[in-house]
């Protein structure tokens, strides 16, 4: 009886921790499409809601999703929880906020998947969609260019984008940055985004 009791206690004590440690369900994705208004995402609230709607449509449950976007008053790195984060195939993207913003993350063309588990076309593909909206500096803090805090979708404004395939025109750190490569040109419309190799996509992270 003592041995059986000890085993039962051990199972009850360890099971929640084991289940939590083994949870590699999707907690990161790139949006498969823009909501339809270019850089006008309805602010952070609208972008977060879009992340949640795409995640729900893909079958994800029990998570609170946040868009990896900065504004004048909020840093992208402070919005996304503590990690770790996994893509739709269960591949780890990063352990925590610090590793996400370091050379130790696992963000590549093959791992930066959309909510359907699909690779985002990058440089050399047609069309190239690798410009991902962030409005952020490499450390995840806010940059000045945010398409008016994600409320502008016309001929004015600009946004900082990263390269989901970590590839650009040269071998510079900016060209290989997933979150802070360059600014868009020609405004904040979807057509303007396409002109520099984007499609108005953005990153979504589960914050819980």
C-alpha angles and dihedrals in degrees: 000000000000091000092048091047092050091051092050092050091048092052094048091047098046104034098078091049092047092048091050093048091051097049103118095153117137114294099153135045145149113241111257091219143005115260088245107262102080112228092356098096094157090262122283092313092057092046092050091050090051091051089051093048093051092046092050092048089053091054099259115145138178098030134111110221127209130188115238094235133128129214136181089278105030136052120221091225091059095053104060107066127238105297157188097191129195132191127233091278094052094255114145115245098184140336098227145342093282095052091044089060094045137072088264097076121108099227109139136140089267096049103037092085130167122242089273092057093254127141116246110237110248142181109332093026125101113259101023108214100167098117104102119192114240111139085212145123120235091270092055097254122128123286122200094248110079105133089258093312088312096305100105123086105159141073095307133072134030140228136212112243135190129213114249090198093048089233132116144148094303143005096271124130089247093054090052096044118117093202111023117033107129146320125275119246134221099027137298102294123118089248090055091050091052089054092069098037104278143106104202094269124153140188123261124199131186107239096198 
